[in-house]
Amino acid sequence: MSDTAASVRASSHARDVQLGLVGTGVAVVVWGTSGVIIKAIDMGGLAIGFWRFCLYALALIAWMAARGKRLTWRILVASLPGGISLGLDVVFFFTAVKITNVVNATTIGSLQPLIVAGFAAKMFGEQIRVKDLAAAVVAIVAVAVIVIESSGTPEWSGAGDLAAVGALFSWSGYFIFSKRSKGVLTPQEYTAGTGVWTAAICLTAGIVFKQDMSFPSQANWLPLIALTFGAGILGHSIMNWSLVRVPLWLGSTLTLLIPVVGSVTAWIFLDEPLTGVQLGAMAVVMAALASIVMTQGKPEPVRPPQIATT
């Protein structure tokens, strides 16, 4: 390959990574607002998950149909692992956010990089630079500080935190399967397929646990629609699109921004308290993530071939 071709390829890859970083940033911000919206819906967590993903799947299927595509059995089969993971994540997370504080529910789930990093190296051959790994560890420790500081608040629940741990492992699986969908499904197909499976899992869990899954009241429709088209369609579509452009470990690490957004929005809209220590920890998280992002997406210089001498 000529130096010019290699340079063009490197620049194109760098541009893809930069776009992926922007998309990941948008996704984690809208996901960070989901806890506050869920709190505003007067329904059980499983019912919220079911109706939210019904709207989510129907909207995506309609969008595909308008573009001359349809949801096929092949798409549903290929998206099944990711759909199960996302469905279990929703069951655990929506339950957690209903019975514990938003800070803990979002923060525990954001510890995902601890799980994903190992899979990223083994399954996808991704290499993490030492300085990026150090910055990620700093961010994770800061996130842990946010959780510890909020564990004694009136909104805290140990059972809710356990549900959040279940969401953590399910959420990690969803990211891994999303990355593996590259070349098998388009991001749109994968997002629609996982939406169908997630709705089915939430409905099944709701029936098993005898939760009221009836039609939402008029007052609940506005926050449900906001949850569906914001954190749902916008967040998942953009993240699935981004994960085929950025390293899995990087996309996962940037989810550490979710508890920062979730904590601030819960403080603004729900009056959930924030301590000075938590605010300081949030600043550390943002600084650590910024240091990682600033070094990504830069094309590597093309080195001229070495001429052997005798």
Salt bridges, closest charged atoms under 4 A:
ASP16 OD1 - ARG245 NE 3.97
ASP132 OD2 - ARG129 NE 3.09
GLU189 OE1 - ARG74 NH2 3.76
